[in-house]
Amino acid sequence: MGSLFRSEPMCLAQLFLQSGTAYECLSALGEKGLVQFRDLNQNVSSFQRKFVGEVKRCEELERILAYLAQEIHRADIPLPEGETSPPAPPLKQVLEMQEQLQKLEVELREVTRNKEKLRKNLLELIEYTHMLRVTRTFVRRSVEFEPTYEEFPALDSDSLLDYSSMQRLGAKLGFVSGLIHQGKVEAFERMLWRVCKGYTIVTYAELDESLEDPETGEVIKWYVFLISFWGEQIGHKVKKICDCYHCHVYPYPSTAEERREIQEGLSTRIQDLYTVLHKTEDYLRQVLCKAAESVYSRAVQVKKMKAIYHMLNMCSLDVTNKCLIAEVWCPEADLQGLRRALEDGSRESGATMASFMNTIPTKETPPTLIRTNKFTEGFQNIVDAYGVGSYREVNPALFSIITFPFLFAVMFGDLGHGFVMFLFALLLVVNENHPRLSQSQEILGMFFNGRYILLLMGLFSVYTGLIYNDCFSKSVNLFGSGWNVSAMYSAGHPPAERQRMALWNDSVVRRSRVLQLDPSVPGVFQGPYPLGIDPIWNLATNRLTFLNSFKMKMSVILGIIHMTFGVVLGIFNHLHFRKKFNIYLVSVPELLFLLCMFGYLIFMIVYKWLVYSAETSRVAPSILIEFINMFLFPSTATSGLYAGQEHVQRLLLAVTALAVPVLFLGRPLFLLWLHNGRSCFGVSRSGYTLVRKDSEEEVSLMGSQDIEEGSSPLEDGCREVTCEEFNFGEILMTQVIHSIEFCLGCISNTASYLRLWALSLAHAQLSDVLWAMLMRVGLRVDKTYGVLLLLPVMALFAVLTIFILLVMEGLSAFLHAIRLHWVEFQNKFYVGAGTKFVPFSFRRLSWKFSDDGA
């Protein structure tokens, strides 16, 4: 793994690929994933590129494989997915594979079509059998009550039925029978009545069992109907209505003998269809099982082949049309691997002339590559979510591995909660090779991808929980308290001390609701607790006041140290990019402004902790008042923290005031002087060294400063830039905006770090409330019902602890820790305006069929 401190140095390489070896060379490059291709045909439409035909062929093969996967899933056949991916197929095997897949698709579609046709015929015959069985029960009734011609009313006045009385007398009785969906029966009957003017007799009955619809395959309830109608014209209308309501109409036998013959024939045909359908399904399953053995490997090969042709479409042809030219970004450390991949591809293709590469100089900004492993990947993703780092600038992810979980733990500090989080993350880490975890989606997938972040957050929370001495809102007495209560009784002190000190006796203890321990009394305070806060504070009524003061000061100290570290990291950027003037004109004034104000505040906090003791605490000045007086210059003298404090503070204010104009005007004026001192500045570089895109500030610097890895002598002329490109107004405005943002940000960012104190207080109070409302109630119940009540109370306490304190509070602390890194820390040195290095690698392709063949 490369350095995590900076992105890796990149170079632009030109590949010369022989037409006969280009496919094999890119196949070798795809397996190694070393280079990122540049599109040399940006002005050419995707449909006009050289290998568009091959891409369409791959898409056709993907369609066939998706169809095969769909049929395999439908048949409930397990689809094997190998752990190793096969290489891209050789060109001479592509046509053979295409023919095999097309032949298999045609055969499979034909067998499937025959199966569906047989299944549909079988369902229709079954429906016909049920129709005959049901209609037999009420056909006699229909015939028995068959109306005579004289029973029909006169239709002379009916405009819709334009036929004479003689035609009516010659009409014959007809029948239409079939099945209709249960939900359409009422509408169907109403339509028949309105259209046929009541000259139909409809008889229907519900089937006892649900049948599968031959068209849709849905299992639904059906009604069998029998319509008796008079006349041919009425019969046409009845049949049209049946078609409109998608009724399944079947021939109705006119005699009982015919009905019996039809039923016998149906029974035989149904048995034959069952036999043929079973054999067809067995044959279809054999075909699918055979196809399932190779469909995964072929899908992988086709996707690799398609990716290769997509990359070839980015290449340009030379004037002879015999050589493909590609431009790629490649890490300098992988140049040797790139050459070996080209040699392997040329050797595999059997070409007489091997493909080769050479590096070319460029002024374009290279992509950013930071190699990560499974441990550092999560932290790098947090930084990349803010912005991909600019080329070769300091990477904050290296420091976020420690600072991010630590700041989270400051807000989440609880020994019990941190240990639960640590165990959960440890469980994910131990089982990280489990396929169900690695392939999980949604929330569990997010937890799994950030398992190492959770592991460190839980571990650091255990540490801060020990410092806060907080475990599920209760203190843990590991080493014994440093406070001695018995020393406060007056019986253990001489008479002189009894008069001078506020000691206890029996009457004081009985009358007082609150007792105060005085550390100035000898023997009361025996020394600090070895690790963290003394557990006796958990019993104190002023516990919250003490913890607020401690955590607020701790938050300010951590925040100022964090911001100062960010400014220092900016110095490393200036040193690397050979812009040393930014150190003196930007970084140093920023450090002076930050440290002379807020660094001095840290000094006062630490000084007061060290100098003033319990005996002198009542005369100790307020740090807040002293810090305010530093800027107000009060007329009346104050006691101060130390001798000569006023002179030191005035000196610090003078340095701060001098740093502001230097920060505002130093860099623009220096660039203006540098610009006016020379006519123009050229750029030169040795070898293939890459240079970032030149900003106007860098243009002015090129004549006297080195460029990244090469030198820039003035005598090389002005090949790259002209003097007119220097814009002093824009540089001045940019620097003024940056300076205002920094000066105001020092105040607002320092206040922003107080969220460490606020969230830590909120987490502790929520935990305390949850304990008081649940566990304390369950533990105070008498032993008769206490055991029965304690189990559900503990279960409820565990559920609320997980969902409220671990999940919700953990998410809140996580988001605030991200904000502190993105806004307060990274804006001191991190630009984040780069582009990520995306190599051509087959490992980036997805081999799943979930999207294609579900």
SVG drawing of the C-alpha trace seen along z (x, -y; Angstrom):
<svg xmlns="http://www.w3.org/2000/svg" viewBox="-99 -54 118 96">
<polyline fill="none" stroke="black" stroke-width="0.4" points="0.0,0.0 1.3,-3.4 1.6,-6.4 -1.5,-7.7 0.0,-11.1 -0.2,-12.2 -1.6,-10.9 0.8,-9.0 2.8,-10.7 1.2,-10.1 2.4,-10.4 0.7,-10.5 1.7,-7.6 1.0,-7.0 0.3,-3.5 1.0,-2.3 -1.2,0.8 -1.0,2.9 -4.4,3.6 -3.9,7.3 -2.8,7.1 -4.9,4.3 -7.7,6.6 -5.2,8.9 -3.2,5.9 -6.3,4.3 -7.4,7.6 -4.1,7.8 -4.5,4.2 -8.0,4.8 -6.9,7.8 -4.3,5.7 -6.1,2.4 -3.2,0.1 -4.2,-2.8 -7.0,-5.2 -7.8,-5.9 -8.4,-9.3 -11.1,-9.7 -9.3,-10.9 -12.6,-10.8 -14.7,-13.2 -16.0,-15.0 -17.0,-11.7 -20.5,-10.3 -20.8,-7.0 -22.5,-5.5 -19.6,-6.6 -16.7,-5.0 -14.7,-2.2 -15.7,0.6 -19.4,-0.2 -20.3,3.0 -18.4,5.1 -20.1,3.3 -23.5,4.0 -22.5,7.7 -21.6,7.7 -25.0,6.1 -26.8,8.8 -24.9,11.5 -25.7,9.8 -29.4,9.8 -29.3,13.6 -27.5,14.3 -30.0,12.2 -32.8,14.2 -31.1,17.4 -30.6,16.3 -34.2,15.2 -35.4,18.7 -33.0,20.4 -34.4,18.3 -37.9,19.0 -37.2,22.8 -35.7,22.5 -32.4,23.8 -29.4,22.6 -27.1,20.3 -23.5,21.1 -21.3,18.1 -17.6,18.9 -15.1,17.2 -12.6,16.7 -13.5,14.8 -12.4,16.2 -10.4,14.0 -11.8,12.3 -12.4,14.7 -10.0,14.8 -11.2,13.2 -11.3,16.5 -13.7,18.0 -16.1,15.0 -18.0,16.1 -18.2,19.6 -19.6,18.5 -22.1,16.2 -23.4,19.1 -23.8,21.4 -25.7,18.8 -28.0,17.9 -28.7,21.6 -29.4,22.2 -31.7,19.2 -33.7,20.3 -34.0,23.8 -35.0,22.6 -37.6,20.2 -39.1,22.9 -39.3,25.4 -40.7,22.7 -43.3,21.7 -44.4,25.3 -44.6,25.8 -46.8,22.7 -49.0,23.8 -49.4,27.3 -50.1,25.7 -52.7,23.4 -54.4,26.2 -54.5,28.3 -56.1,25.5 -58.7,24.9 -59.6,28.6 -59.9,28.6 -62.2,25.5 -64.2,27.3 -64.6,30.3 -65.8,28.2 -68.2,26.3 -69.8,29.6 -70.1,30.9 -71.8,27.8 -74.1,27.1 -75.4,30.7 -77.1,29.8 -79.3,27.0 -79.6,27.7 -82.7,29.8 -84.3,26.9 -83.6,24.5 -85.1,26.9 -88.1,27.7 -89.0,24.1 -88.2,23.3 -90.7,20.5 -92.9,20.9 -93.0,18.5 -96.3,17.1 -94.9,16.2 -92.6,13.5 -94.1,10.0 -94.7,8.2 -91.6,6.5 -93.3,4.5 -92.5,1.2 -88.9,2.2 -86.5,0.1 -83.5,2.2 -85.0,5.6 -86.0,5.0 -87.4,8.3 -90.9,9.6 -93.2,11.9 -92.5,14.7 -88.8,14.4 -89.5,14.7 -91.5,17.8 -88.7,19.4 -86.1,18.7 -84.4,21.5 -83.3,21.7 -79.5,21.4 -77.0,21.8 -73.7,20.1 -71.8,21.5 -68.5,20.8 -66.7,19.3 -66.4,15.7 -64.4,14.0 -66.2,13.7 -66.1,9.9 -67.6,9.5 -70.8,11.5 -73.2,8.7 -72.0,6.3 -72.1,9.1 -75.7,10.0 -76.8,6.4 -75.3,5.8 -77.0,8.9 -80.4,7.6 -80.0,4.1 -78.7,5.2 -80.9,8.2 -84.0,6.6 -84.6,9.5 -84.8,12.2 -82.1,14.3 -82.1,16.6 -78.9,16.6 -78.1,19.4 -74.8,19.4 -73.2,21.2 -69.9,20.7 -67.2,23.3 -66.2,25.0 -62.5,24.7 -60.3,21.9 -58.8,22.4 -55.7,21.0 -56.3,18.5 -54.8,19.8 -53.8,16.3 -52.4,14.7 -51.6,17.8 -53.5,16.2 -55.5,18.5 -59.0,17.0 -62.6,17.9 -64.8,18.6 -68.5,18.7 -70.0,21.1 -72.8,19.5 -75.3,20.9 -77.1,18.4 -80.3,19.4 -81.2,17.1 -83.8,16.9 -82.7,16.0 -79.4,15.7 -79.1,12.0 -79.5,12.2 -76.8,14.9 -74.3,12.6 -74.9,9.9 -74.4,12.5 -71.1,13.7 -69.8,10.1 -70.7,9.3 -68.8,12.5 -65.8,11.3 -65.9,7.9 -66.0,9.4 -63.1,11.9 -65.3,14.9 -63.9,18.3 -66.6,19.7 -66.8,23.4 -69.1,25.4 -72.3,26.6 -73.4,30.2 -76.9,30.4 -77.6,33.9 -76.8,36.1 -74.9,38.6 -72.8,35.8 -72.0,34.5 -70.9,38.0 -68.6,38.4 -67.1,35.0 -66.4,35.8 -64.7,39.1 -62.6,37.4 -61.6,34.6 -60.5,37.1 -58.2,38.9 -56.7,35.7 -56.1,34.3 -54.1,37.5 -52.1,37.2 -51.4,33.6 -50.2,34.3 -47.7,36.9 -46.4,34.6 -46.2,31.6 -44.2,33.5 -41.7,34.7 -41.4,31.2 -40.7,29.8 -38.1,32.5 -36.4,31.7 -36.5,27.9 -35.0,28.4 -32.2,30.5 -31.5,27.7 -31.5,25.0 -29.3,27.1 -26.8,27.5 -26.9,23.8 -26.6,22.8 -23.2,24.5 -21.6,21.9 -23.9,18.9 -22.0,17.2 -18.6,17.6 -19.9,16.5 -21.6,13.4 -18.3,12.5 -16.4,12.9 -19.0,10.9 -18.8,8.0 -15.0,8.0 -15.2,8.1 -17.6,5.2 -15.4,3.1 -12.4,3.7 -14.2,2.4 -15.4,-0.6 -11.8,-1.4 -10.8,-0.8 -13.4,-3.3 -11.5,-5.9 -8.3,-5.3 -7.4,-7.1 -6.0,-5.6 -2.7,-6.6 -2.4,-7.8 -1.9,-4.2 -4.9,-2.8 -2.8,0.1 -2.0,-1.2 -4.2,-2.4 -2.9,-5.2 -4.2,-5.5 -3.4,-8.0 -3.5,-6.8 -2.8,-8.1 -0.6,-5.7 1.1,-5.8 4.8,-6.1 5.2,-3.0 3.2,-0.9 5.0,-1.9 7.0,1.4 3.8,3.4 2.2,1.5 5.1,2.5 4.8,6.1 1.1,6.1 1.7,4.9 4.4,7.5 2.1,10.3 -0.8,9.1 1.5,9.0 2.9,12.5 -0.6,13.9 -1.8,12.6 1.3,14.0 2.1,10.7 5.5,10.2 5.7,6.5 5.0,5.9 3.0,2.9 4.9,0.4 4.5,-2.8 6.3,-6.0 5.6,-8.9 4.8,-12.3 4.9,-15.7 1.7,-17.5 0.4,-20.4 -3.0,-18.9 -3.9,-18.1 -3.5,-14.3 -6.1,-12.4 -5.7,-11.6 -4.8,-8.1 -4.6,-7.2 -4.2,-3.4 -6.2,-2.1 -6.9,1.2 -10.0,2.5 -9.0,0.6 -8.3,-2.8 -10.9,-2.7 -13.7,-3.9 -11.8,-6.9 -10.8,-7.8 -14.4,-7.7 -15.3,-10.2 -12.7,-12.6 -13.7,-12.0 -17.3,-12.7 -16.2,-16.3 -14.1,-16.4 -11.5,-14.4 -8.1,-15.8 -6.1,-17.9 -3.1,-16.2 -0.3,-15.6 -1.8,-17.7 -1.8,-16.4 -4.5,-13.8 -6.5,-14.3 -7.6,-10.7 -4.3,-9.7 -4.9,-11.9 -8.7,-11.2 -7.9,-7.6 -7.1,-8.9 -8.8,-12.3 -12.2,-11.2 -13.0,-8.4 -11.4,-10.4 -13.7,-13.5 -16.6,-11.1 -15.7,-9.5 -15.4,-12.8 -19.1,-13.4 -20.1,-9.8 -18.0,-8.9 -19.5,-6.1 -17.7,-2.9 -20.8,-0.6 -22.1,-2.1 -18.7,-2.2 -18.1,1.5 -21.4,2.5 -20.4,0.7 -17.0,2.2 -18.4,5.7 -20.8,5.1 -18.0,3.8 -15.7,6.7 -18.4,9.2 -18.6,7.6 -14.8,7.6 -14.4,11.3 -17.2,12.3 -16.2,10.0 -15.7,12.9 -19.2,14.1 -21.0,13.8 -24.3,12.6 -22.6,9.7 -20.4,8.7 -23.4,8.7 -25.8,7.0 -27.6,3.9 -29.2,0.8 -28.4,0.1 -26.5,3.4 -24.4,2.8 -23.5,-0.7 -22.5,0.7 -20.5,3.4 -18.6,1.0 -17.8,-1.2 -17.0,1.7 -13.4,0.5 -14.7,-3.0 -17.2,-1.6 -14.5,0.5 -12.2,-2.5 -15.2,-4.7 -16.2,-2.0 -12.7,-1.6 -12.1,-5.3 -15.5,-5.6 -14.4,-3.0 -11.3,-5.2 -13.2,-8.5 -15.8,-6.6 -13.0,-5.7 -11.9,-9.3 -15.4,-10.5 -15.9,-7.6 -19.3,-7.0 -20.8,-3.5 -24.5,-3.5 -24.7,-6.9 -23.0,-5.3 -19.5,-5.7 -17.1,-2.8 -14.9,-2.8 -11.8,-0.9 -9.1,-2.5 -10.9,-4.0 -11.9,-7.6 -9.4,-10.3 -11.8,-12.0 -12.1,-11.0 -15.5,-11.8 -14.5,-11.0 -11.9,-13.7 -14.6,-16.3 -15.8,-15.4 -14.6,-17.8 -13.6,-15.1 -10.5,-14.2 -9.1,-17.8 -7.5,-20.0 -9.6,-22.9 -7.8,-25.5 -8.8,-23.9 -12.4,-23.4 -12.9,-27.2 -11.2,-28.1 -12.8,-25.4 -16.4,-24.5 -16.3,-20.9 -19.1,-18.4 -20.6,-17.0 -23.6,-14.9 -26.0,-17.7 -24.8,-19.2 -25.2,-15.8 -28.7,-15.4 -30.0,-18.9 -28.3,-19.4 -29.9,-18.1 -26.6,-18.8 -23.1,-18.3 -20.1,-19.9 -16.6,-18.5 -13.9,-21.1 -10.6,-20.0 -8.7,-22.6 -9.4,-20.6 -6.4,-18.3 -7.1,-14.7 -10.3,-15.3 -8.6,-15.3 -5.9,-12.7 -4.9,-13.0 -6.3,-12.8 -8.0,-9.7 -5.5,-7.6 -7.6,-7.5 -10.3,-10.0 -12.8,-11.7 -13.2,-10.6 -16.3,-8.4 -17.5,-10.5 -18.6,-13.2 -21.4,-10.8 -23.0,-11.5 -22.4,-15.2 -25.2,-17.7 -22.8,-20.0 -21.7,-17.2 -23.2,-18.9 -21.5,-22.2 -18.1,-20.5 -18.5,-18.4 -19.7,-21.4 -16.6,-23.4 -14.3,-20.5 -15.8,-19.5 -16.1,-23.1 -12.5,-23.8 -11.5,-20.5 -13.5,-21.2 -11.8,-24.5 -8.3,-23.0 -9.0,-20.2 -10.5,-22.5 -7.6,-25.0 -5.1,-22.1 -7.0,-20.6 -7.2,-23.8 -3.6,-24.6 -2.6,-21.2 -4.6,-21.9 -2.7,-25.2 0.6,-23.4 -0.4,-20.8 -0.8,-23.6 2.9,-24.4 3.7,-20.9 1.6,-21.7 3.5,-24.9 6.8,-23.1 5.9,-20.3 4.6,-22.7 7.8,-24.9 5.8,-28.0 7.8,-28.9 6.6,-32.5 3.1,-31.2 4.7,-29.9 5.9,-33.4 3.0,-35.4 0.1,-33.1 0.8,-30.2 2.9,-32.1 0.5,-35.1 -2.4,-32.6 -0.5,-30.7 0.3,-34.0 -3.3,-35.2 -4.6,-31.9 -2.0,-31.3 -1.7,-34.8 -5.5,-34.9 -6.7,-31.4 -3.4,-29.7 -3.1,-32.2 -6.5,-31.2 -5.3,-27.6 -2.2,-28.9 -4.5,-30.6 -6.6,-27.5 -3.6,-25.3 -1.8,-27.9 -4.8,-28.2 -5.1,-24.5 -1.5,-24.2 -0.9,-27.2 -4.1,-27.6 -4.9,-25.0 -7.9,-24.3 -6.6,-26.8 -6.2,-29.6 -9.2,-28.8 -11.4,-31.5 -9.0,-34.2 -8.4,-32.8 -9.5,-35.2 -12.0,-34.2 -10.4,-33.2 -13.4,-34.5 -13.1,-38.0 -9.3,-38.0 -9.7,-37.1 -12.3,-39.8 -10.1,-42.4 -7.3,-41.5 -9.2,-43.3 -11.0,-46.0 -8.0,-47.5 -9.9,-48.2 -8.9,-51.4 -8.8,-49.7 -6.1,-47.3 -7.0,-43.6 -5.2,-41.0 -4.4,-38.9 -3.2,-35.4 0.5,-36.2 2.9,-39.1 3.3,-41.2 0.2,-39.8 -0.9,-43.1 2.4,-43.6 2.3,-40.1 -1.3,-40.5 -0.5,-43.8 2.4,-42.3 0.2,-39.4 -2.4,-41.9 0.2,-43.9 1.5,-40.7 -2.1,-39.8 -2.8,-43.3 0.4,-43.1 -0.4,-39.7 -3.7,-40.8 -2.4,-43.3 0.4,-40.8 -2.3,-38.1 -4.4,-40.5 -1.8,-42.2 1.5,-40.2 0.9,-37.6 -0.7,-39.8 2.0,-42.5 4.8,-39.9 3.3,-38.5 2.9,-42.0 6.6,-42.8 7.6,-39.5 5.6,-40.1 6.9,-43.6 10.5,-42.5 10.4,-40.3 9.0,-40.5 7.7,-37.0 8.3,-33.6 8.7,-30.3 8.2,-26.8 10.5,-23.8 10.6,-20.4 12.8,-17.4 11.6,-14.0 7.9,-13.3 7.4,-15.3 3.8,-16.4 2.7,-19.8 -0.5,-21.0 -2.7,-23.4 -1.1,-26.9 -3.1,-29.4 -2.3,-33.1 -0.5,-33.1 1.8,-30.2 2.4,-32.0 4.1,-34.9 6.1,-32.4 7.5,-30.3 10.4,-32.6 12.1,-32.3 10.6,-29.2 10.9,-25.5 8.0,-23.7 7.1,-20.6 9.9,-18.2 11.6,-20.2 13.3,-23.6 12.2,-26.6 15.1,-28.7 14.2,-32.2 16.1,-31.7 13.7,-29.1 11.4,-31.9 7.6,-32.3 6.3,-29.3 3.4,-28.6 2.1,-31.9 2.2,-35.6 2.5,-38.6 -1.0,-39.7 -2.4,-36.7 -1.4,-38.2 -4.5,-39.9 -3.6,-41.6 -7.1,-42.6 -8.4,-39.1 -5.5,-37.8 -6.0,-40.6 -9.8,-39.9 -9.2,-36.1 -6.7,-36.7 -8.9,-39.2 -11.8,-36.8 -9.6,-34.0 -8.2,-36.2 -11.6,-37.4 -12.9,-33.8 -9.9,-32.7 -10.0,-35.5 -13.7,-35.2 -13.5,-31.4 -11.0,-31.3 -13.7,-32.7 -16.7,-30.8 -14.7,-27.5 -13.5,-27.7 -17.1,-28.2 -18.1,-25.3 -15.9,-22.9 -18.1,-23.5 -20.4,-20.9 -18.0,-18.4 -19.1,-19.6 -22.8,-20.0 -23.2,-16.5 -21.2,-14.9 -23.5,-16.5 -26.7,-15.5 -25.5,-11.9 -24.7,-11.7 -28.1,-13.3 -30.1,-11.0 -28.3,-8.0 -29.0,-9.2 -32.7,-9.8 -33.1,-6.4 -31.5,-4.7 -33.7,-6.7 -36.9,-6.0 -36.4,-2.3 -33.6,-0.5 -34.0,-2.5 -37.7,-1.8 -37.2,1.9 -34.5,2.3 -36.5,0.5 -39.5,3.0 -39.6,5.5 -38.2,8.9 -41.6,10.6 -42.4,9.0 -39.0,7.5 -37.7,10.5 -40.7,10.8 -40.6,7.1 -36.9,6.8 -36.7,9.0 -39.0,6.9 -37.5,3.7 -34.0,4.8 -35.3,5.9 -36.9,2.5 -33.8,0.7 -31.6,2.7 -33.9,1.9 -34.1,-1.9 -30.3,-2.0 -29.6,-0.5 -32.1,-2.5 -31.8,-5.8 -28.4,-6.1 -26.4,-3.9 -28.1,-4.4 -29.6,-7.9 -27.0,-9.5 -24.3,-7.7 -25.5,-9.0 -25.7,-12.5 -22.1,-12.4 -21.0,-10.8 -22.4,-13.7 -21.0,-16.3 -17.6,-14.7 -17.8,-14.8 -18.7,-18.5 -15.7,-19.3 -13.4,-17.6 -14.9,-19.0 -15.4,-22.6 -13.1,-23.4 -10.1,-21.2 -9.9,-20.5 -10.6,-24.1 -7.3,-25.1 -5.2,-23.2 -7.4,-21.0 -8.6,-22.2 -10.4,-19.0 -10.7,-20.0 -9.2,-17.0 -10.6,-14.1 -10.4,-10.5 -8.3,-8.0 -10.6,-5.5 -8.5,-2.7 -9.7,-0.4 -10.1,2.7 -12.3,5.8 -12.7,5.9 -15.0,2.8 -17.5,4.7 -20.5,6.3 -21.1,10.0 -24.5,10.2 -27.7,11.2 -30.0,9.4 -30.6,6.6 -30.8,8.6 -32.5,11.8 -34.8,11.4"/>
</svg>
